[in-house]
Amino acid sequence: MPITTYLEKNDAEFGSDVALVELNPEVKETMRVTWKDYDLMQSEPFMPYRREITWHVFNEKANRCAHLLLERGVKKGDKVGILLMNCLEWLPIYFGILKTGALAVPLNFRYSPEEIDYCVNLADVSVLLFGPEFIGRIEDIADSIMPHRLLLFVGDGACPTFAEDYYQLAMNCASQNISIALSDDDDAAIYFSSGTTGFPKAILHKHRALTHSAVCEQQHHKQTRNDTFLCIPPLYHTGAKMHWFGSLISGSKAVLLRGTKPDIVLKAASDEQCTIVWLLVPWAQDILTALESGELALSDYKLDKWRLMHIGAQPVPKKLIEDWKNYFPHHEYDTNYGLSESIGPGCVHLGIKNTNKIGAIGVPGYGWRVKIVDENRNPVIQGDVGELAVQGPGVMTCYYKNPEATKEVLTDDKWLLTGDMAFQDDDGFYYLVDRKKDVIISGGENIYPVQIEDFLHKMDALQDVAVIGLADPRLGEIAAAIIEVKPGKTCTEEEINKFCLALPKYKRPRKIIFASVPRNATGKIEKPLLREKYRTIDPFASMR
């Protein structure tokens, strides 16, 4: 059934219970507001430390959004863009769009004006809702996009002249449920690929995919009405939203936290008595570093309710989880693999009972099938490295308006080629070795950077590591390691080279670079950026 059904069900059954909390740590904590009525949003502009809404208000907000869009001519099959920071309005707007039968089109809040313009045109967006943080970027392209679409400003304060005030319009709209019929086969949303090389691709999903991601999440992590989910990653990304879908199915509370610093994360988990927290690798490492250095003390927080820490979006160093379990021995742990083309996390997951297999991405998720294939798309022998392929209800329909790119990754029988190289062990668990495009071929040998990164993460002094290939006249490519050292720690090139003697010779990094490791909003290392930055480094290094 369409995902909107769960929201209406929660309104009917748990209407007075808190659904969403928004925390703004940069604001004074004394500024707390409970949103009991939609009209309160018209008060004097300010940003309180804490806001919350019930399931009833959540559904009412979604309905007002839907009625407004319908009044302005939006119809089933239209596309409506969302360009907002994480906030209490994000999810009600998302569901309001879905209720009309239109497609929700979330946009990355880091997009430049040119990328925004490109994406709204690629996805045929007819309405764009945007927040105050984006006024300047939208103004830069307003002349080119205004003749073709409606711009709605979602924010306190003065509405820019090139847009209309969403709050003023929505508050006068009806709050009852919409009667538009939706089916699992209806198109529901367009998400965008990470876009690490050139402009992103538009990924089309049906309602079936959204609903399956919700069921999959709840099956994996067993959310109940007593759980509270701390949501930190950006909601425009499938990773955050599809993990939150477990709260939607169980009718439980979620906390939207604006901030990723260790003290902010632990305070939010403590204050809100969170039971489930999803972290990216850098945030988890920052927490461990702060605890290790004595900057933070666990005794200052009340974290006894926290039962599950899970990670996704990028390979997870085994040592990170081992260190985490030393500080949080009672935590269940899971890692979740997925991509936007498979409606986010969960097509492969470790499983909370399989901590003996930390380092693996896991086994097929609920309702999913997985296999490893060679360059001809034939299954490889178990244990051999090949490309990971997945099949299930969450596989995308296509890359919107891009049949050539679709054909490259989607087989006729709907197997999705992920672009990730992996292998399956004797127990049936899958392990990532690297992105297909990131494999380094050095002297005829395939080198998988993730394996070297995982090995280097065992060094206590290292905060983060990225391994890339650099051009070499003799070997074709060499492995270069970009090393980010923990604050207050020291590490030398000699120490790293000595540590790497435990690796086979061909896998040892030939170049060591001490620098910060850039990651995008979903925690993935920006390897194209690193390759561009360091491509002019002495190509004869390995010959000396």
RARAMO-V35159 format. One record per backbone hydrogen bond with DSSP energy under -0.5 kcal/mol. CO is the residue of the C=O (numbers start at 1). NH is the residue of the N-H. If there is no record, write none. Layout:
co=CO nh=NH
co=CO nh=NH
This chain:
co=2 nh=5
co=3 nh=6
co=3 nh=7
co=4 nh=8
co=5 nh=9
co=6 nh=10
co=7 nh=11
co=8 nh=12
co=9 nh=13
co=10 nh=14
co=11 nh=15
co=14 nh=17
co=14 nh=55
co=15 nh=56
co=17 nh=55
co=19 nh=254
co=20 nh=53
co=21 nh=256
co=22 nh=51
co=23 nh=25
co=23 nh=258
co=24 nh=27
co=28 nh=31
co=30 nh=32
co=31 nh=49
co=31 nh=50
co=33 nh=35
co=34 nh=36
co=37 nh=40
co=38 nh=41
co=39 nh=42
co=40 nh=43
co=46 nh=48
co=49 nh=24
co=50 nh=33
co=51 nh=22
co=52 nh=35
co=53 nh=19
co=53 nh=20
co=54 nh=58
co=55 nh=59
co=56 nh=60
co=57 nh=61
co=58 nh=62
co=59 nh=63
co=60 nh=64
co=61 nh=65
co=62 nh=66
co=63 nh=67
co=64 nh=68
co=65 nh=69
co=66 nh=70
co=67 nh=71
co=68 nh=72
co=69 nh=74
co=70 nh=73
co=75 nh=78
co=78 nh=103
co=79 nh=126
co=79 nh=127
co=80 nh=105
co=81 nh=129
co=82 nh=107
co=83 nh=131
co=87 nh=90
co=87 nh=91
co=88 nh=92
co=89 nh=93
co=90 nh=94
co=91 nh=95
co=92 nh=96
co=93 nh=97
co=94 nh=98
co=95 nh=99
co=96 nh=100
co=97 nh=100
co=97 nh=102
co=98 nh=101
co=101 nh=77
co=103 nh=80
co=104 nh=190
co=105 nh=82
co=108 nh=111
co=112 nh=116
co=113 nh=117
co=114 nh=118
co=115 nh=119
co=116 nh=120
co=117 nh=121
co=118 nh=122
co=119 nh=123
co=120 nh=125
co=121 nh=124
co=124 nh=79
co=126 nh=150
co=127 nh=81
co=128 nh=152
co=129 nh=83
co=130 nh=154
co=131 nh=134
co=132 nh=135
co=134 nh=138
co=135 nh=139
co=136 nh=140
co=137 nh=141
co=138 nh=141
co=138 nh=142
co=141 nh=144
co=141 nh=145
co=142 nh=146
co=145 nh=148
co=145 nh=149
co=146 nh=149
co=150 nh=128
co=150 nh=152
co=151 nh=164
co=152 nh=130
co=152 nh=154
co=153 nh=155
co=153 nh=166
co=153 nh=167
co=154 nh=132
co=160 nh=163
co=164 nh=153
co=164 nh=166
co=165 nh=169
co=166 nh=170
co=167 nh=171
co=169 nh=172
co=170 nh=173
co=183 nh=186
co=184 nh=208
co=186 nh=207
co=188 nh=104
co=189 nh=205
co=191 nh=203
co=201 nh=193
co=202 nh=204
co=202 nh=400
co=203 nh=191
co=204 nh=397
co=204 nh=398
co=205 nh=188
co=205 nh=189
co=206 nh=209
co=206 nh=210
co=207 nh=211
co=208 nh=212
co=209 nh=213
co=210 nh=214
co=211 nh=215
co=212 nh=216
co=213 nh=217
co=214 nh=218
co=215 nh=219
co=216 nh=220
co=217 nh=221
co=218 nh=222
co=224 nh=227
co=227 nh=253
co=228 nh=275
co=228 nh=276
co=229 nh=231
co=229 nh=255
co=230 nh=232
co=230 nh=278
co=231 nh=257
co=234 nh=237
co=234 nh=240
co=237 nh=241
co=238 nh=242
co=239 nh=243
co=240 nh=244
co=241 nh=245
co=243 nh=246
co=244 nh=247
co=244 nh=248
co=245 nh=249
co=246 nh=250
co=247 nh=251
co=247 nh=252
co=253 nh=229
co=254 nh=21
co=254 nh=256
co=255 nh=231
co=255 nh=257
co=256 nh=23
co=256 nh=258
co=257 nh=259
co=258 nh=25
co=261 nh=265
co=262 nh=266
co=263 nh=267
co=264 nh=268
co=265 nh=269
co=266 nh=270
co=267 nh=271
co=268 nh=272
co=269 nh=274
co=270 nh=273
co=275 nh=307
co=275 nh=308
co=276 nh=230
co=277 nh=279
co=277 nh=310
co=279 nh=312
co=280 nh=284
co=281 nh=285
co=282 nh=286
co=283 nh=287
co=284 nh=288
co=285 nh=289
co=286 nh=290
co=287 nh=291
co=288 nh=292
co=289 nh=293
co=290 nh=294
co=290 nh=295
co=290 nh=296
co=297 nh=300
co=298 nh=301
co=301 nh=303
co=303 nh=306
co=305 nh=307
co=307 nh=332
co=308 nh=277
co=309 nh=334
co=310 nh=279
co=311 nh=336
co=315 nh=317
co=317 nh=321
co=318 nh=322
co=319 nh=323
co=320 nh=324
co=321 nh=325
co=322 nh=326
co=323 nh=327
co=324 nh=328
co=328 nh=331
co=332 nh=309
co=334 nh=311
co=335 nh=350
co=336 nh=313
co=337 nh=346
co=337 nh=347
co=337 nh=348
co=339 nh=342
co=339 nh=344
co=340 nh=343
co=341 nh=396
co=344 nh=339
co=344 nh=347
co=347 nh=365
co=348 nh=337
co=348 nh=346
co=349 nh=363
co=351 nh=354
co=354 nh=357
co=355 nh=358
co=357 nh=360
co=360 nh=359
co=362 nh=430
co=363 nh=349
co=365 nh=368
co=367 nh=393
co=369 nh=391
co=371 nh=389
co=372 nh=380
co=373 nh=387
co=374 nh=377
co=378 nh=374
co=381 nh=384
co=386 nh=422
co=387 nh=373
co=388 nh=418
co=389 nh=371
co=390 nh=416
co=391 nh=369
co=392 nh=395
co=398 nh=204
co=398 nh=400
co=399 nh=402
co=402 nh=406
co=403 nh=407
co=404 nh=408
co=405 nh=409
co=406 nh=409
co=406 nh=410
co=409 nh=411
co=409 nh=417
co=411 nh=414
co=414 nh=416
co=415 nh=411
co=415 nh=417
co=416 nh=390
co=416 nh=418
co=419 nh=436
co=420 nh=388
co=421 nh=433
co=421 nh=434
co=422 nh=386
co=423 nh=431
co=425 nh=428
co=429 nh=425
co=430 nh=361
co=430 nh=362
co=431 nh=423
co=433 nh=450
co=433 nh=451
co=434 nh=421
co=435 nh=438
co=435 nh=439
co=436 nh=439
co=440 nh=442
co=440 nh=447
co=441 nh=443
co=442 nh=445
co=445 nh=442
co=445 nh=447
co=447 nh=440
co=447 nh=449
co=448 nh=451
co=448 nh=452
co=449 nh=453
co=450 nh=454
co=451 nh=455
co=452 nh=456
co=453 nh=457
co=455 nh=458
co=456 nh=459
co=458 nh=460
co=459 nh=462
co=461 nh=486
co=464 nh=484
co=466 nh=482
co=468 nh=480
co=470 nh=478
co=472 nh=476
co=475 nh=443
co=475 nh=477
co=476 nh=472
co=478 nh=470
co=479 nh=510
co=479 nh=511
co=480 nh=468
co=480 nh=482
co=481 nh=483
co=481 nh=513
co=482 nh=466
co=483 nh=485
co=483 nh=515
co=484 nh=463
co=484 nh=464
co=486 nh=489
co=492 nh=496
co=493 nh=497
co=494 nh=498
co=495 nh=499
co=496 nh=500
co=498 nh=501
co=499 nh=502
co=500 nh=503
co=504 nh=507
co=504 nh=508
co=505 nh=508
co=511 nh=481
co=513 nh=483
co=513 nh=515
co=516 nh=518
co=518 nh=526
co=520 nh=523
co=524 nh=520
co=525 nh=527
co=526 nh=530
co=527 nh=531
co=528 nh=532
co=529 nh=533
co=530 nh=534
co=531 nh=535
co=534 nh=537
co=538 nh=541
co=539 nh=473
co=540 nh=543
co=541 nh=544
